[in-house]
Structure formats: structure tokens, C-alpha cells
Amino acid sequence: MGPARAAELGRFLVIDPLARRLLGVAEHALGRSLLDPLARADEEYNEHTQIAFVLASLALAERAEREHGLVPVAVGGASFGERAAVVRAGALPLADLVRLVDAVAIREREYFETAHQDLVSQFIVRTPEPALGEILDGIGHELSGRFDDEVHLVTLRESELDEFVRRVRAAGGYALTTMRPAAHARMLGGLRDKLAEEVFGGFGFADPALPIVSDQDGEPVRTGDEAASLLLESTVNAVRLPGLVHRFARLGVGRVLVAGPDHLLHRLPGLTSAFTLLRADLRDTLKPKPRPRLPEAVAA
């Protein structure tokens, strides 16, 4: 969620014609405005920003497919990107996905009000795995994501975050976004059970019309039950993006479209070396258009 703030997402949903259409579907499904909460600067991570992230990703993907003449053979998403992938693959209608994300985000907020308030998930880059083992020595942690050989997401207690970041920097790495609340960690099993009991049972997933590749183990997701499990188990399963990359390659994929707010995926060497990458980011839509230069006045 870090790459796009609520205000950016709100602007994009108003400016982009495809996004406006999806916004109408979402607001009808919710029975309330999505734009009003996005305009509040103090609300950055909630059900509204999570839904807006999905809408932006889908709108950008649809436009890019048209512009580049793409015919997808598979779809996948890292972390929150799974949600847009499930809709694009036809496993869940957008309206249902919007209601599901809304319900999940509300349960997450309730859960973290009383549990695991001391946990955070920290993105780090330029940190090879051998160095990571030494950095984490003596620090209680869980590896919540491996995005590339030197890009990781680590869940740990916030009281140990400063020491962890100090060690990362001392080893030549960089600490990026700190996620609060934590994500993709086995210790969040209580949240996973809560979502299974109170949310996921109320939604029916169809078999995907387009193969989904799991970002958790690189396996194809071919049934509705597997698509539901992909979203639910993301609560406790780490992101393992190299598995998705390897599966795409085995499927004969040559070009990969990275659609949605992104500062990370399109830079990963594992992706850029394996495929021709196309990028569709909302900032391209939000950039001010250059004004045409007027001819200089000529003195009479």
C-alpha cells in the first residue's frame, strides 16, 4: 500500500474514465461513497484505500491491455495484488471483491486493536540472504516476504526495529517501508481464523477463466476454492515472488505487465532479467500535461 496515498488514489479514480466506471461499481456494492474517505488526509491504510488500490490496478491493467494489444495467458499478484488478480481472472466479480475487502479490512482493524500491536513488517533492500541471516541473529522474527535475492519483508517486534534497521544499514542495505499492522506472518493465525469464520464463508468463488499463479508457492490456482484460499492464506503465508516468476517462465510468458501503484516490482532484477516488462502506473495519468509553447512575439 505504500506506493499510493489515499489522495492520489482518489484523484486517479476521478480523472481516469475506466477507473470512474469501476468506482461506480464499487460504490454501488458498498452503498456509500468511496471518494469522501479518500479525501481525508489522516486515513492512509483502511478499507477505502485497500479497495481503491484494487480499482486502480484493474483500470490500469485494462487500459494497458488495450493499448499494447495484450492477450493474457496468466495473472498473478504480490500481496494486495492478489485481489486484483482474482477479479481479472474471473474468479470473483468486482462487486463481491469490494464487499470482501471491506469486510476483511474491518476485521483486521478490530483484531489489531487488541492483538499483536507490537508487531511490524519491514521492507529491506540490497540485503543478500546470507547477510540477512547474520543481521537477524538474536532477533525474534518471521520472514514475511522474499521478493528477490536482496529484497525481503521481515516481521518482528517494534521494540527490536531500530536495532534491526541499524544492522541492515551497517551491512550496506536499506530499510524502506514499515508496515503497521504486520502482514503475511504465521503468528497472525488468529486473524486468519477470524476471517475464515466471519468473512470468507459468505462469498462464492468461481473457477478462474484465466490461470492465477500463486505468489505464495508459485503454483497455478485453477479452482474457486483455491482462489479463495489464496486470499485467505495470504494472512499467514509469506510472499515468495521468485516462485511466481519461475512459473510464468515455465508457462512461456515473454512479457509481463506490472499494473497498479508500484515502486518495487518493476525494479526487481528477477523480473527484469526474465521478461520484457511493461508498466502501467497511476502517476503517469496524474502527471501534469506540459503546456504547448507559444510562438515568441515578433516586434512589428
C-alpha positions, -999 to 999 in steps of 0.1 A, spaced: 0 0 0 30 23 4 34 34 -32 0 52 -34 -16 75 -9 -53 80 -4 -54 114 -21 -35 101 -52 -59 71 -55 -89 94 -51 -77 117 -79 -70 88 -102 -105 73 -97 -120 107 -107 -97 115 -136 -94 81 -154 -126 71 -173 -120 33 -168 -114 39 -131 -146 60 -128 -166 31 -142 -151 7 -116 -157 33 -89 -194 33 -97 -195 -5 -93 -176 -3 -60 -198 25 -45 -230 7 -55 -216 -25 -39 -207 -6 -7 -238 15 -5 -217 45 3 -191 69 -11 -155 58 -16 -142 92 -26 -151 111 6 -130 89 29 -101 90 5 -101 128 7 -93 127 45 -55 130 48 -54 112 81 -68 80 67 -40 62 48 -45 25 55 -81 13 58 -108 -4 38 -112 26 15 -75 28 4 -74 -10 0 -105 -10 -23 -91 20 -42 -58 1 -48 -77 -28 -64 -98 -4 -86 -67 15 -98 -48 -17 -106 -77 -31 -126 -83 1 -145 -46 5 -154 -44 -32 -165 -74 -28 -187 -61 2 -205 -26 -13 -209 -41 -44 -224 -59 -24 -250 -30 -1 -258 -5 -29 -262 -28 -55 -277 -21 -79 -249 -39 -113 -245 -31 -125 -210 -22 -162 -206 -18 -160 -168 -22 -135 -140 -7 -131 -106 -3 -105 -78 21 -99 -50 4 -94 -16 -25 -70 -21 -21 -75 -58 -37 -110 -54 -71 -93 -51 -70 -76 -84 -56 -108 -100 -86 -128 -87 -110 -103 -103 -91 -102 -136 -91 -140 -137 -129 -141 -133 -129 -160 -100 -149 -133 -82 -170 -104 -96 -156 -69 -87 -187 -60 -66 -182 -91 -44 -144 -85 -41 -152 -49 -29 -175 -62 -2 -150 -89 8 -121 -64 11 -143 -41 31 -152 -69 55 -116 -81 58 -102 -46 65 -128 -40 92 -120 -74 109 -83 -66 106 -87 -33 124 -108 -50 152 -82 -77 155 -52 -54 158 -69 -32 184 -62 -60 209 -37 -84 194 -1 -81 181 1 -43 184 38 -47 190 45 -63 156 56 -45 124 67 -58 89 98 -41 75 108 -40 38 146 -41 33 166 -40 0 202 -46 -11 204 -73 16 215 -107 3 201 -137 21 235 -148 37 238 -113 52 202 -114 64 209 -145 85 236 -127 104 216 -95 107 187 -114 123 208 -133 147 193 -130 181 162 -110 169 129 -128 171 114 -126 136 95 -142 108 103 -138 71 71 -125 56 83 -119 20 111 -128 -4 107 -106 -35 141 -111 -49 176 -122 -39 182 -90 -20 146 -78 -13 128 -90 18 99 -83 42 106 -92 78 81 -92 106 94 -85 141 86 -67 173 87 -29 170 109 -28 201 137 -45 180 131 -25 149 158 2 155 185 -24 161 173 -44 130 175 -13 108 209 -4 122 223 -38 113 208 -37 78 224 -3 72 257 -15 86 256 -44 61 251 -20 32 213 -25 29 184 -1 30 153 -1 51 122 11 32 85 9 42 75 -1 77 41 -18 76 17 -13 105 0 -36 112 21 -66 103 13 -89 74 19 -123 60 31 -140 92 22 -173 108 18 -156 141 -14 -140 127 -32 -173 127 -59 -159 150 -67 -133 124 -68 -159 96 -93 -180 116 -114 -149 123 -116 -141 86 -124 -177 77 -152 -179 101 -167 -144 97 -160 -133 61 -149 -159 35 -178 -183 40 -202 -156 27 -186 -155 -8 -187 -179 -36 -156 -181 -58 -158 -195 -94 -131 -214 -112 -108 -188 -128 -112 -184 -166 -75 -173 -166 -49 -192 -146 -38 -174 -115 -3 -181 -103 1 -180 -65 27 -156 -51 29 -179 -21 43 -210 -37 43 -204 -75 16 -230 -81 -13 -224 -106 -47 -216 -90 -73 -234 -111 -105 -237 -89 -127 -214 -70 -118 -230 -37 -81 -225 -44 -87 -188 -53 -105 -182 -20 -77 -200 -2 -51 -178 -20 -66 -147 -5 -73 -161 30 -39 -178 35 -21 -147 24 -28 -136 60 -3 -161 73 18 -172 43 49 -153 32 51 -138 -3 76 -158 -24 77 -139 -56 106 -159 -73 82 -189 -74 57 -168 -94 84 -156 -117 96 -192 -124 60 -204 -130 55 -176 -155 86 -186 -173 75 -222 -175 42 -211 -190 61 -194 -218 54 -159 -208 76 -134 -226 61 -100 -215 48 -91 -180 26 -61 -174 31 -45 -139 -2 -27 -134 -10 -6 -104 7 17 -80 43 3 -78 77 14 -66 92 -20 -63 82 -48 -87 93 -32 -119 128 -27 -105 134 -63 -94 162 -79 -113 145 -113 -111 116 -99 -132 135 -76 -154 160 -103 -164 134 -129 -171 108 -109 -191 101 -78 -211 84 -56 -185 56 -32 -194 45 -8 -167 11 9 -161 12 33 -131 -13 58 -120 13 85 -117 15 86 -155 -22 96 -155 -17 121 -127 13 139 -142 5 174 -153 4 177 -191 31 200 -205 17 233 -218 23 239 -255 49 265 -262 35 297 -277 54 313 -305 76 342 -294 62 376 -302 78 394 -332 82 431 -330 64 450 -357 
